[in-house]
Amino acid sequence: RGQLTPRGIQSLIEKYKEDLEDLSPHSLRHTFCKNLIDAGVGLEMVAALAGHESLETTKRYCEPSPEDLALAVALISKEE
């Protein structure tokens, strides 16, 4: 039915919000950007896809979560 608009996304979230705790357009956007960064996509590309004018804005998505930190430590604890 055409391109999904921000309002269309909000409508879908409202429709299913009881099944999707703590979900918002912002959390979806954050997850999209963080997944790109985790996949090795360059910061400039992520900024372009997110529509950020400043890389400083995009850098916020690079901050490691506690899970990211735990995975990093686990990398050096594995036996080869």
mmCIF file of the N, C-alpha and C atoms, coordinates in Angstrom:
data_MODEL
# 
_entry.id   MODEL 
# 
loop_
_atom_site.group_PDB 
_atom_site.id 
_atom_site.type_symbol 
_atom_site.label_atom_id 
_atom_site.label_alt_id 
_atom_site.label_comp_id 
_atom_site.label_asym_id 
_atom_site.label_entity_id 
_atom_site.label_seq_id 
_atom_site.pdbx_PDB_ins_code 
_atom_site.Cartn_x 
_atom_site.Cartn_y 
_atom_site.Cartn_z 
_atom_site.occupancy 
_atom_site.B_iso_or_equiv 
_atom_site.pdbx_formal_charge 
_atom_site.auth_seq_id 
_atom_site.auth_comp_id 
_atom_site.auth_asym_id 
_atom_site.auth_atom_id 
_atom_site.pdbx_PDB_model_num 
ATOM 1   N N  . ARG A 1 1  ? 0.803  -1.193  0.000  1.00 0.00 ? 1  ARG A N  1 
ATOM 2   C CA . ARG A 1 1  ? 0.000  0.000   0.000  1.00 0.00 ? 1  ARG A CA 1 
ATOM 3   C C  . ARG A 1 1  ? 0.851  1.264   0.000  1.00 0.00 ? 1  ARG A C  1 
ATOM 4   N N  . GLY A 1 2  ? 2.071  1.168   -0.448 1.00 0.00 ? 2  GLY A N  1 
ATOM 5   C CA . GLY A 1 2  ? 2.926  2.345   -0.484 1.00 0.00 ? 2  GLY A CA 1 
ATOM 6   C C  . GLY A 1 2  ? 3.900  2.394   0.675  1.00 0.00 ? 2  GLY A C  1 
ATOM 7   N N  . GLN A 1 3  ? 4.581  3.520   0.758  1.00 0.00 ? 3  GLN A N  1 
ATOM 8   C CA . GLN A 1 3  ? 5.612  3.706   1.773  1.00 0.00 ? 3  GLN A CA 1 
ATOM 9   C C  . GLN A 1 3  ? 4.994  3.822   3.161  1.00 0.00 ? 3  GLN A C  1 
ATOM 10  N N  . LEU A 1 4  ? 5.640  3.213   4.141  1.00 0.00 ? 4  LEU A N  1 
ATOM 11  C CA . LEU A 1 4  ? 5.180  3.295   5.517  1.00 0.00 ? 4  LEU A CA 1 
ATOM 12  C C  . LEU A 1 4  ? 5.642  4.627   6.101  1.00 0.00 ? 4  LEU A C  1 
ATOM 13  N N  . THR A 1 5  ? 4.706  5.412   6.547  1.00 0.00 ? 5  THR A N  1 
ATOM 14  C CA . THR A 1 5  ? 5.006  6.743   7.077  1.00 0.00 ? 5  THR A CA 1 
ATOM 15  C C  . THR A 1 5  ? 5.255  6.665   8.579  1.00 0.00 ? 5  THR A C  1 
ATOM 16  N N  . PRO A 1 6  ? 5.853  7.714   9.155  1.00 0.00 ? 6  PRO A N  1 
ATOM 17  C CA . PRO A 1 6  ? 6.005  7.730   10.619 1.00 0.00 ? 6  PRO A CA 1 
ATOM 18  C C  . PRO A 1 6  ? 4.668  7.556   11.335 1.00 0.00 ? 6  PRO A C  1 
ATOM 19  N N  . ARG A 1 7  ? 3.635  8.182   10.839 1.00 0.00 ? 7  ARG A N  1 
ATOM 20  C CA . ARG A 1 7  ? 2.310  8.044   11.459 1.00 0.00 ? 7  ARG A CA 1 
ATOM 21  C C  . ARG A 1 7  ? 1.786  6.609   11.322 1.00 0.00 ? 7  ARG A C  1 
ATOM 22  N N  . GLY A 1 8  ? 2.073  5.981   10.191 1.00 0.00 ? 8  GLY A N  1 
ATOM 23  C CA . GLY A 1 8  ? 1.678  4.588   10.003 1.00 0.00 ? 8  GLY A CA 1 
ATOM 24  C C  . GLY A 1 8  ? 2.357  3.668   11.001 1.00 0.00 ? 8  GLY A C  1 
ATOM 25  N N  . ILE A 1 9  ? 3.627  3.925   11.259 1.00 0.00 ? 9  ILE A N  1 
ATOM 26  C CA . ILE A 1 9  ? 4.366  3.134   12.253 1.00 0.00 ? 9  ILE A CA 1 
ATOM 27  C C  . ILE A 1 9  ? 3.774  3.360   13.635 1.00 0.00 ? 9  ILE A C  1 
ATOM 28  N N  . GLN A 1 10 ? 3.484  4.617   13.955 1.00 0.00 ? 10 GLN A N  1 
ATOM 29  C CA . GLN A 1 10 ? 2.873  4.912   15.255 1.00 0.00 ? 10 GLN A CA 1 
ATOM 30  C C  . GLN A 1 10 ? 1.533  4.201   15.410 1.00 0.00 ? 10 GLN A C  1 
ATOM 31  N N  . SER A 1 11 ? 0.758  4.145   14.347 1.00 0.00 ? 11 SER A N  1 
ATOM 32  C CA . SER A 1 11 ? -0.533 3.459   14.396 1.00 0.00 ? 11 SER A CA 1 
ATOM 33  C C  . SER A 1 11 ? -0.357 1.973   14.659 1.00 0.00 ? 11 SER A C  1 
ATOM 34  N N  . LEU A 1 12 ? 0.618  1.366   14.012 1.00 0.00 ? 12 LEU A N  1 
ATOM 35  C CA . LEU A 1 12 ? 0.884  -0.059  14.232 1.00 0.00 ? 12 LEU A CA 1 
ATOM 36  C C  . LEU A 1 12 ? 1.332  -0.327  15.662 1.00 0.00 ? 12 LEU A C  1 
ATOM 37  N N  . ILE A 1 13 ? 2.168  0.557   16.179 1.00 0.00 ? 13 ILE A N  1 
ATOM 38  C CA . ILE A 1 13 ? 2.628  0.396   17.562 1.00 0.00 ? 13 ILE A CA 1 
ATOM 39  C C  . ILE A 1 13 ? 1.453  0.528   18.519 1.00 0.00 ? 13 ILE A C  1 
ATOM 40  N N  . GLU A 1 14 ? 0.600  1.513   18.298 1.00 0.00 ? 14 GLU A N  1 
ATOM 41  C CA . GLU A 1 14 ? -0.588 1.675   19.140 1.00 0.00 ? 14 GLU A CA 1 
ATOM 42  C C  . GLU A 1 14 ? -1.462 0.429   19.086 1.00 0.00 ? 14 GLU A C  1 
ATOM 43  N N  . LYS A 1 15 ? -1.629 -0.115  17.912 1.00 0.00 ? 15 LYS A N  1 
ATOM 44  C CA . LYS A 1 15 ? -2.481 -1.290  17.729 1.00 0.00 ? 15 LYS A CA 1 
ATOM 45  C C  . LYS A 1 15 ? -1.963 -2.491  18.519 1.00 0.00 ? 15 LYS A C  1 
ATOM 46  N N  . TYR A 1 16 ? -0.635 -2.666  18.537 1.00 0.00 ? 16 TYR A N  1 
ATOM 47  C CA . TYR A 1 16 ? -0.042 -3.846  19.162 1.00 0.00 ? 16 TYR A CA 1 
ATOM 48  C C  . TYR A 1 16 ? 0.713  -3.549  20.452 1.00 0.00 ? 16 TYR A C  1 
ATOM 49  N N  . LYS A 1 17 ? 0.528  -2.352  21.023 1.00 0.00 ? 17 LYS A N  1 
ATOM 50  C CA . LYS A 1 17 ? 1.363  -1.925  22.138 1.00 0.00 ? 17 LYS A CA 1 
ATOM 51  C C  . LYS A 1 17 ? 1.265  -2.819  23.366 1.00 0.00 ? 17 LYS A C  1 
ATOM 52  N N  . GLU A 1 18 ? 0.142  -3.452  23.589 1.00 0.00 ? 18 GLU A N  1 
ATOM 53  C CA . GLU A 1 18 ? 0.041  -4.330  24.753 1.00 0.00 ? 18 GLU A CA 1 
ATOM 54  C C  . GLU A 1 18 ? 0.942  -5.548  24.605 1.00 0.00 ? 18 GLU A C  1 
ATOM 55  N N  . ASP A 1 19 ? 1.191  -5.961  23.367 1.00 0.00 ? 19 ASP A N  1 
ATOM 56  C CA . ASP A 1 19 ? 2.063  -7.107  23.114 1.00 0.00 ? 19 ASP A CA 1 
ATOM 57  C C  . ASP A 1 19 ? 3.531  -6.702  22.983 1.00 0.00 ? 19 ASP A C  1 
ATOM 58  N N  . LEU A 1 20 ? 3.775  -5.415  22.853 1.00 0.00 ? 20 LEU A N  1 
ATOM 59  C CA . LEU A 1 20 ? 5.133  -4.919  22.601 1.00 0.00 ? 20 LEU A CA 1 
ATOM 60  C C  . LEU A 1 20 ? 5.532  -3.912  23.678 1.00 0.00 ? 20 LEU A C  1 
ATOM 61  N N  . GLU A 1 21 ? 5.860  -4.417  24.861 1.00 0.00 ? 21 GLU A N  1 
ATOM 62  C CA . GLU A 1 21 ? 6.223  -3.542  25.967 1.00 0.00 ? 21 GLU A CA 1 
ATOM 63  C C  . GLU A 1 21 ? 7.404  -2.649  25.615 1.00 0.00 ? 21 GLU A C  1 
ATOM 64  N N  . ASP A 1 22 ? 7.347  -1.417  26.070 1.00 0.00 ? 22 ASP A N  1 
ATOM 65  C CA . ASP A 1 22 ? 8.444  -0.455  25.926 1.00 0.00 ? 22 ASP A CA 1 
ATOM 66  C C  . ASP A 1 22 ? 8.867  -0.207  24.481 1.00 0.00 ? 22 ASP A C  1 
ATOM 67  N N  . LEU A 1 23 ? 7.982  -0.415  23.542 1.00 0.00 ? 23 LEU A N  1 
ATOM 68  C CA . LEU A 1 23 ? 8.306  -0.184  22.146 1.00 0.00 ? 23 LEU A CA 1 
ATOM 69  C C  . LEU A 1 23 ? 7.830  1.195   21.730 1.00 0.00 ? 23 LEU A C  1 
ATOM 70  N N  . SER A 1 24 ? 8.695  1.902   21.025 1.00 0.00 ? 24 SER A N  1 
ATOM 71  C CA . SER A 1 24 ? 8.343  3.228   20.526 1.00 0.00 ? 24 SER A CA 1 
ATOM 72  C C  . SER A 1 24 ? 9.064  3.429   19.201 1.00 0.00 ? 24 SER A C  1 
ATOM 73  N N  . PRO A 1 25 ? 8.650  4.419   18.428 1.00 0.00 ? 25 PRO A N  1 
ATOM 74  C CA . PRO A 1 25 ? 9.392  4.703   17.198 1.00 0.00 ? 25 PRO A CA 1 
ATOM 75  C C  . PRO A 1 25 ? 10.873 4.985   17.497 1.00 0.00 ? 25 PRO A C  1 
ATOM 76  N N  . HIS A 1 26 ? 11.138 5.654   18.617 1.00 0.00 ? 26 HIS A N  1 
ATOM 77  C CA . HIS A 1 26 ? 12.529 5.941   18.974 1.00 0.00 ? 26 HIS A CA 1 
ATOM 78  C C  . HIS A 1 26 ? 13.309 4.660   19.245 1.00 0.00 ? 26 HIS A C  1 
ATOM 79  N N  . SER A 1 27 ? 12.694 3.714   19.961 1.00 0.00 ? 27 SER A N  1 
ATOM 80  C CA . SER A 1 27 ? 13.417 2.467   20.252 1.00 0.00 ? 27 SER A CA 1 
ATOM 81  C C  . SER A 1 27 ? 13.667 1.665   18.974 1.00 0.00 ? 27 SER A C  1 
ATOM 82  N N  . LEU A 1 28 ? 12.720 1.714   18.032 1.00 0.00 ? 28 LEU A N  1 
ATOM 83  C CA . LEU A 1 28 ? 12.942 1.039   16.747 1.00 0.00 ? 28 LEU A CA 1 
ATOM 84  C C  . LEU A 1 28 ? 14.090 1.686   15.981 1.00 0.00 ? 28 LEU A C  1 
ATOM 85  N N  . ARG A 1 29 ? 14.124 3.003   15.976 1.00 0.00 ? 29 ARG A N  1 
ATOM 86  C CA . ARG A 1 29 ? 15.190 3.753   15.299 1.00 0.00 ? 29 ARG A CA 1 
ATOM 87  C C  . ARG A 1 29 ? 16.540 3.447   15.942 1.00 0.00 ? 29 ARG A C  1 
ATOM 88  N N  . HIS A 1 30 ? 16.559 3.441   17.279 1.00 0.00 ? 30 HIS A N  1 
ATOM 89  C CA . HIS A 1 30 ? 17.799 3.148   17.991 1.00 0.00 ? 30 HIS A CA 1 
ATOM 90  C C  . HIS A 1 30 ? 18.287 1.734   17.671 1.00 0.00 ? 30 HIS A C  1 
ATOM 91  N N  . THR A 1 31 ? 17.376 0.777   17.676 1.00 0.00 ? 31 THR A N  1 
ATOM 92  C CA . THR A 1 31 ? 17.736 -0.609  17.365 1.00 0.00 ? 31 THR A CA 1 
ATOM 93  C C  . THR A 1 31 ? 18.270 -0.730  15.943 1.00 0.00 ? 31 THR A C  1 
ATOM 94  N N  . PHE A 1 32 ? 17.643 -0.059  15.000 1.00 0.00 ? 32 PHE A N  1 
ATOM 95  C CA . PHE A 1 32 ? 18.096 -0.069  13.609 1.00 0.00 ? 32 PHE A CA 1 
ATOM 96  C C  . PHE A 1 32 ? 19.532 0.438   13.514 1.00 0.00 ? 32 PHE A C  1 
ATOM 97  N N  . CYS A 1 33 ? 19.805 1.592   14.113 1.00 0.00 ? 33 CYS A N  1 
ATOM 98  C CA . CYS A 1 33 ? 21.142 2.181   14.041 1.00 0.00 ? 33 CYS A CA 1 
ATOM 99  C C  . CYS A 1 33 ? 22.167 1.318   14.760 1.00 0.00 ? 33 CYS A C  1 
ATOM 100 N N  . LYS A 1 34 ? 21.823 0.816   15.943 1.00 0.00 ? 34 LYS A N  1 
ATOM 101 C CA . LYS A 1 34 ? 22.757 -0.024  16.714 1.00 0.00 ? 34 LYS A CA 1 
ATOM 102 C C  . LYS A 1 34 ? 23.055 -1.315  15.967 1.00 0.00 ? 34 LYS A C  1 
ATOM 103 N N  . ASN A 1 35 ? 22.055 -1.916  15.347 1.00 0.00 ? 35 ASN A N  1 
ATOM 104 C CA . ASN A 1 35 ? 22.290 -3.145  14.579 1.00 0.00 ? 35 ASN A CA 1 
ATOM 105 C C  . ASN A 1 35 ? 23.207 -2.897  13.388 1.00 0.00 ? 35 ASN A C  1 
ATOM 106 N N  . LEU A 1 36 ? 23.052 -1.746  12.735 1.00 0.00 ? 36 LEU A N  1 
ATOM 107 C CA . LEU A 1 36 ? 23.956 -1.402  11.632 1.00 0.00 ? 36 LEU A CA 1 
ATOM 108 C C  . LEU A 1 36 ? 25.377 -1.266  12.130 1.00 0.00 ? 36 LEU A C  1 
ATOM 109 N N  . ILE A 1 37 ? 25.557 -0.566  13.229 1.00 0.00 ? 37 ILE A N  1 
ATOM 110 C CA . ILE A 1 37 ? 26.899 -0.380  13.792 1.00 0.00 ? 37 ILE A CA 1 
ATOM 111 C C  . ILE A 1 37 ? 27.493 -1.720  14.199 1.00 0.00 ? 37 ILE A C  1 
ATOM 112 N N  . ASP A 1 38 ? 26.697 -2.550  14.871 1.00 0.00 ? 38 ASP A N  1 
ATOM 113 C CA . ASP A 1 38 ? 27.174 -3.874  15.291 1.00 0.00 ? 38 ASP A CA 1 
ATOM 114 C C  . ASP A 1 38 ? 27.551 -4.748  14.100 1.00 0.00 ? 38 ASP A C  1 
ATOM 115 N N  . ALA A 1 39 ? 26.912 -4.510  12.954 1.00 0.00 ? 39 ALA A N  1 
ATOM 116 C CA . ALA A 1 39 ? 27.205 -5.285  11.743 1.00 0.00 ? 39 ALA A CA 1 
ATOM 117 C C  . ALA A 1 39 ? 28.434 -4.752  11.012 1.00 0.00 ? 39 ALA A C  1 
ATOM 118 N N  . GLY A 1 40 ? 29.023 -3.672  11.535 1.00 0.00 ? 40 GLY A N  1 
ATOM 119 C CA . GLY A 1 40 ? 30.238 -3.149  10.923 1.00 0.00 ? 40 GLY A CA 1 
ATOM 120 C C  . GLY A 1 40 ? 30.013 -2.047  9.900  1.00 0.00 ? 40 GLY A C  1 
ATOM 121 N N  . VAL A 1 41 ? 28.793 -1.549  9.794  1.00 0.00 ? 41 VAL A N  1 
ATOM 122 C CA . VAL A 1 41 ? 28.507 -0.455  8.865  1.00 0.00 ? 41 VAL A CA 1 
ATOM 123 C C  . VAL A 1 41 ? 29.162 0.811   9.424  1.00 0.00 ? 41 VAL A C  1 
ATOM 124 N N  . GLY A 1 42 ? 29.819 1.559   8.568  1.00 0.00 ? 42 GLY A N  1 
ATOM 125 C CA . GLY A 1 42 ? 30.520 2.763   8.991  1.00 0.00 ? 42 GLY A CA 1 
ATOM 126 C C  . GLY A 1 42 ? 29.585 3.821   9.541  1.00 0.00 ? 42 GLY A C  1 
ATOM 127 N N  . LEU A 1 43 ? 30.137 4.632   10.441 1.00 0.00 ? 43 LEU A N  1 
ATOM 128 C CA . LEU A 1 43 ? 29.365 5.672   11.095 1.00 0.00 ? 43 LEU A CA 1 
ATOM 129 C C  . LEU A 1 43 ? 28.754 6.649   10.095 1.00 0.00 ? 43 LEU A C  1 
ATOM 130 N N  . GLU A 1 44 ? 29.496 6.970   9.043  1.00 0.00 ? 44 GLU A N  1 
ATOM 131 C CA . GLU A 1 44 ? 28.986 7.910   8.032  1.00 0.00 ? 44 GLU A CA 1 
ATOM 132 C C  . GLU A 1 44 ? 27.754 7.346   7.332  1.00 0.00 ? 44 GLU A C  1 
ATOM 133 N N  . MET A 1 45 ? 27.782 6.043   7.040  1.00 0.00 ? 45 MET A N  1 
ATOM 134 C CA . MET A 1 45 ? 26.651 5.394   6.380  1.00 0.00 ? 45 MET A CA 1 
ATOM 135 C C  . MET A 1 45 ? 25.437 5.341   7.304  1.00 0.00 ? 45 MET A C  1 
ATOM 136 N N  . VAL A 1 46 ? 25.678 5.018   8.574  1.00 0.00 ? 46 VAL A N  1 
ATOM 137 C CA . VAL A 1 46 ? 24.576 4.976   9.545  1.00 0.00 ? 46 VAL A CA 1 
ATOM 138 C C  . VAL A 1 46 ? 23.963 6.367   9.682  1.00 0.00 ? 46 VAL A C  1 
ATOM 139 N N  . ALA A 1 47 ? 24.815 7.386   9.743  1.00 0.00 ? 47 ALA A N  1 
ATOM 140 C CA . ALA A 1 47 ? 24.320 8.763   9.853  1.00 0.00 ? 47 ALA A CA 1 
ATOM 141 C C  . ALA A 1 47 ? 23.452 9.117   8.649  1.00 0.00 ? 47 ALA A C  1 
ATOM 142 N N  . ALA A 1 48 ? 23.893 8.729   7.471  1.00 0.00 ? 48 ALA A N  1 
ATOM 143 C CA . ALA A 1 48 ? 23.116 9.022   6.265  1.00 0.00 ? 48 ALA A CA 1 
ATOM 144 C C  . ALA A 1 48 ? 21.774 8.306   6.290  1.00 0.00 ? 48 ALA A C  1 
ATOM 145 N N  . LEU A 1 49 ? 21.773 7.046   6.688  1.00 0.00 ? 49 LEU A N  1 
ATOM 146 C CA . LEU A 1 49 ? 20.522 6.287   6.740  1.00 0.00 ? 49 LEU A CA 1 
ATOM 147 C C  . LEU A 1 49 ? 19.574 6.829   7.805  1.00 0.00 ? 49 LEU A C  1 
ATOM 148 N N  . ALA A 1 50 ? 20.134 7.333   8.896  1.00 0.00 ? 50 ALA A N  1 
ATOM 149 C CA . ALA A 1 50 ? 19.305 7.866   9.977  1.00 0.00 ? 50 ALA A CA 1 
ATOM 150 C C  . ALA A 1 50 ? 18.889 9.312   9.738  1.00 0.00 ? 50 ALA A C  1 
ATOM 151 N N  . GLY A 1 51 ? 19.516 9.945   8.750  1.00 0.00 ? 51 GLY A N  1 
ATOM 152 C CA . GLY A 1 51 ? 19.195 11.337  8.471  1.00 0.00 ? 51 GLY A CA 1 
ATOM 153 C C  . GLY A 1 51 ? 19.841 12.309  9.439  1.00 0.00 ? 51 GLY A C  1 
ATOM 154 N N  . HIS A 1 52 ? 20.938 11.888  10.070 1.00 0.00 ? 52 HIS A N  1 
ATOM 155 C CA . HIS A 1 52 ? 21.641 12.770  10.999 1.00 0.00 ? 52 HIS A CA 1 
ATOM 156 C C  . HIS A 1 52 ? 22.557 13.721  10.231 1.00 0.00 ? 52 HIS A C  1 
ATOM 157 N N  . GLU A 1 53 ? 22.537 14.973  10.604 1.00 0.00 ? 53 GLU A N  1 
ATOM 158 C CA . GLU A 1 53 ? 23.437 15.944  9.989  1.00 0.00 ? 53 GLU A CA 1 
ATOM 159 C C  . GLU A 1 53 ? 24.808 15.914  10.632 1.00 0.00 ? 53 GLU A C  1 
ATOM 160 N N  . SER A 1 54 ? 24.880 15.466  11.876 1.00 0.00 ? 54 SER A N  1 
ATOM 161 C CA . SER A 1 54 ? 26.134 15.458  12.621 1.00 0.00 ? 54 SER A CA 1 
ATOM 162 C C  . SER A 1 54 ? 26.491 14.029  13.031 1.00 0.00 ? 54 SER A C  1 
ATOM 163 N N  . LEU A 1 55 ? 27.773 13.688  12.894 1.00 0.00 ? 55 LEU A N  1 
ATOM 164 C CA . LEU A 1 55 ? 28.223 12.377  13.361 1.00 0.00 ? 55 LEU A CA 1 
ATOM 165 C C  . LEU A 1 55 ? 28.154 12.277  14.876 1.00 0.00 ? 55 LEU A C  1 
ATOM 166 N N  . GLU A 1 56 ? 28.181 13.414  15.561 1.00 0.00 ? 56 GLU A N  1 
ATOM 167 C CA . GLU A 1 56 ? 28.054 13.407  17.016 1.00 0.00 ? 56 GLU A CA 1 
ATOM 168 C C  . GLU A 1 56 ? 26.715 12.800  17.439 1.00 0.00 ? 56 GLU A C  1 
ATOM 169 N N  . THR A 1 57 ? 25.685 13.072  16.681 1.00 0.00 ? 57 THR A N  1 
ATOM 170 C CA . THR A 1 57 ? 24.366 12.491  16.968 1.00 0.00 ? 57 THR A CA 1 
ATOM 171 C C  . THR A 1 57 ? 24.420 10.982  16.796 1.00 0.00 ? 57 THR A C  1 
ATOM 172 N N  . THR A 1 58 ? 25.047 10.543  15.733 1.00 0.00 ? 58 THR A N  1 
ATOM 173 C CA . THR A 1 58 ? 25.119 9.112   15.438 1.00 0.00 ? 58 THR A CA 1 
ATOM 174 C C  . THR A 1 58 ? 25.993 8.379   16.439 1.00 0.00 ? 58 THR A C  1 
ATOM 175 N N  . LYS A 1 59 ? 27.015 9.033   16.958 1.00 0.00 ? 59 LYS A N  1 
ATOM 176 C CA . LYS A 1 59 ? 27.925 8.392   17.918 1.00 0.00 ? 59 LYS A CA 1 
ATOM 177 C C  . LYS A 1 59 ? 27.199 7.903   19.164 1.00 0.00 ? 59 LYS A C  1 
ATOM 178 N N  . ARG A 1 60 ? 26.053 8.495   19.465 1.00 0.00 ? 60 ARG A N  1 
ATOM 179 C CA . ARG A 1 60 ? 25.284 8.044   20.631 1.00 0.00 ? 60 ARG A CA 1 
ATOM 180 C C  . ARG A 1 60 ? 24.902 6.571   20.521 1.00 0.00 ? 60 ARG A C  1 
ATOM 181 N N  . TYR A 1 61 ? 24.748 6.101   19.292 1.00 0.00 ? 61 TYR A N  1 
ATOM 182 C CA . TYR A 1 61 ? 24.349 4.708   19.076 1.00 0.00 ? 61 TYR A CA 1 
ATOM 183 C C  . TYR A 1 61 ? 25.527 3.745   19.209 1.00 0.00 ? 61 TYR A C  1 
ATOM 184 N N  . CYS A 1 62 ? 26.732 4.289   19.345 1.00 0.00 ? 62 CYS A N  1 
ATOM 185 C CA . CYS A 1 62 ? 27.921 3.450   19.458 1.00 0.00 ? 62 CYS A CA 1 
ATOM 186 C C  . CYS A 1 62 ? 28.236 3.064   20.898 1.00 0.00 ? 62 CYS A C  1 
ATOM 187 N N  . GLU A 1 63 ? 27.581 3.712   21.844 1.00 0.00 ? 63 GLU A N  1 
ATOM 188 C CA . GLU A 1 63 ? 27.880 3.420   23.234 1.00 0.00 ? 63 GLU A CA 1 
ATOM 189 C C  . GLU A 1 63 ? 27.525 1.968   23.540 1.00 0.00 ? 63 GLU A C  1 
ATOM 190 N N  . PRO A 1 64 ? 28.499 1.225   24.081 1.00 0.00 ? 64 PRO A N  1 
ATOM 191 C CA . PRO A 1 64 ? 28.248 -0.196  24.340 1.00 0.00 ? 64 PRO A CA 1 
ATOM 192 C C  . PRO A 1 64 ? 27.267 -0.406  25.484 1.00 0.00 ? 64 PRO A C  1 
ATOM 193 N N  . SER A 1 65 ? 26.424 -1.404  25.303 1.00 0.00 ? 65 SER A N  1 
ATOM 194 C CA . SER A 1 65 ? 25.493 -1.796  26.365 1.00 0.00 ? 65 SER A CA 1 
ATOM 195 C C  . SER A 1 65 ? 26.233 -2.716  27.333 1.00 0.00 ? 65 SER A C  1 
ATOM 196 N N  . PRO A 1 66 ? 25.661 -2.993  28.488 1.00 0.00 ? 66 PRO A N  1 
ATOM 197 C CA . PRO A 1 66 ? 26.286 -3.973  29.392 1.00 0.00 ? 66 PRO A CA 1 
ATOM 198 C C  . PRO A 1 66 ? 26.496 -5.324  28.709 1.00 0.00 ? 66 PRO A C  1 
ATOM 199 N N  . GLU A 1 67 ? 25.568 -5.707  27.840 1.00 0.00 ? 67 GLU A N  1 
ATOM 200 C CA . GLU A 1 67 ? 25.715 -6.975  27.113 1.00 0.00 ? 67 GLU A CA 1 
ATOM 201 C C  . GLU A 1 67 ? 26.906 -6.921  26.154 1.00 0.00 ? 67 GLU A C  1 
ATOM 202 N N  . ASP A 1 68 ? 27.083 -5.777  25.477 1.00 0.00 ? 68 ASP A N  1 
ATOM 203 C CA . ASP A 1 68 ? 28.221 -5.600  24.573 1.00 0.00 ? 68 ASP A CA 1 
ATOM 204 C C  . ASP A 1 68 ? 29.536 -5.743  25.342 1.00 0.00 ? 68 ASP A C  1 
ATOM 205 N N  . LEU A 1 69 ? 29.601 -5.144  26.519 1.00 0.00 ? 69 LEU A N  1 
ATOM 206 C CA . LEU A 1 69 ? 30.813 -5.213  27.332 1.00 0.00 ? 69 LEU A CA 1 
ATOM 207 C C  . LEU A 1 69 ? 31.088 -6.638  27.790 1.00 0.00 ? 69 LEU A C  1 
ATOM 208 N N  . ALA A 1 70 ? 30.041 -7.345  28.192 1.00 0.00 ? 70 ALA A N  1 
ATOM 209 C CA . ALA A 1 70 ? 30.210 -8.737  28.619 1.00 0.00 ? 70 ALA A CA 1 
ATOM 210 C C  . ALA A 1 70 ? 30.703 -9.607  27.469 1.00 0.00 ? 70 ALA A C  1 
ATOM 211 N N  . LEU A 1 71 ? 30.171 -9.385  26.271 1.00 0.00 ? 71 LEU A N  1 
ATOM 212 C CA . LEU A 1 71 ? 30.633 -10.150 25.103 1.00 0.00 ? 71 LEU A CA 1 
ATOM 213 C C  . LEU A 1 71 ? 32.089 -9.847  24.785 1.00 0.00 ? 71 LEU A C  1 
ATOM 214 N N  . ALA A 1 72 ? 32.496 -8.609  24.948 1.00 0.00 ? 72 ALA A N  1 
ATOM 215 C CA . ALA A 1 72 ? 33.878 -8.232  24.681 1.00 0.00 ? 72 ALA A CA 1 
ATOM 216 C C  . ALA A 1 72 ? 34.823 -8.953  25.642 1.00 0.00 ? 72 ALA A C  1 
ATOM 217 N N  . VAL A 1 73 ? 34.474 -9.001  26.899 1.00 0.00 ? 73 VAL A N  1 
ATOM 218 C CA . VAL A 1 73 ? 35.312 -9.701  27.896 1.00 0.00 ? 73 VAL A CA 1 
ATOM 219 C C  . VAL A 1 73 ? 35.312 -11.188 27.599 1.00 0.00 ? 73 VAL A C  1 
ATOM 220 N N  . ALA A 1 74 ? 34.180 -11.734 27.194 1.00 0.00 ? 74 ALA A N  1 
ATOM 221 C CA . ALA A 1 74 ? 34.099 -13.167 26.894 1.00 0.00 ? 74 ALA A CA 1 
ATOM 222 C C  . ALA A 1 74 ? 35.021 -13.557 25.739 1.00 0.00 ? 74 ALA A C  1 
ATOM 223 N N  . LEU A 1 75 ? 35.280 -12.636 24.826 1.00 0.00 ? 75 LEU A N  1 
ATOM 224 C CA . LEU A 1 75 ? 36.161 -12.940 23.692 1.00 0.00 ? 75 LEU A CA 1 
ATOM 225 C C  . LEU A 1 75 ? 37.560 -13.323 24.128 1.00 0.00 ? 75 LEU A C  1 
ATOM 226 N N  . ILE A 1 76 ? 38.062 -12.733 25.183 1.00 0.00 ? 76 ILE A N  1 
ATOM 227 C CA . ILE A 1 76 ? 39.418 -13.059 25.631 1.00 0.00 ? 76 ILE A CA 1 
ATOM 228 C C  . ILE A 1 76 ? 39.457 -14.216 26.608 1.00 0.00 ? 76 ILE A C  1 
ATOM 229 N N  . SER A 1 77 ? 38.291 -14.646 27.056 1.00 0.00 ? 77 SER A N  1 
ATOM 230 C CA . SER A 1 77 ? 38.263 -15.751 28.017 1.00 0.00 ? 77 SER A CA 1 
ATOM 231 C C  . SER A 1 77 ? 38.039 -17.102 27.361 1.00 0.00 ? 77 SER A C  1 
ATOM 232 N N  . LYS A 1 78 ? 37.769 -17.112 26.064 1.00 0.00 ? 78 LYS A N  1 
ATOM 233 C CA . LYS A 1 78 ? 37.533 -18.372 25.358 1.00 0.00 ? 78 LYS A CA 1 
ATOM 234 C C  . LYS A 1 78 ? 38.860 -19.079 25.087 1.00 0.00 ? 78 LYS A C  1 
ATOM 235 N N  . GLU A 1 79 ? 38.838 -20.378 25.282 1.00 0.00 ? 79 GLU A N  1 
ATOM 236 C CA . GLU A 1 79 ? 40.014 -21.182 24.943 1.00 0.00 ? 79 GLU A CA 1 
ATOM 237 C C  . GLU A 1 79 ? 40.033 -21.451 23.458 1.00 0.00 ? 79 GLU A C  1 
ATOM 238 N N  . GLU A 1 80 ? 41.216 -21.422 22.886 1.00 0.00 ? 80 GLU A N  1 
ATOM 239 C CA . GLU A 1 80 ? 41.320 -21.668 21.441 1.00 0.00 ? 80 GLU A CA 1 
ATOM 240 C C  . GLU A 1 80 ? 41.766 -23.073 21.168 1.00 0.00 ? 80 GLU A C  1 
# 
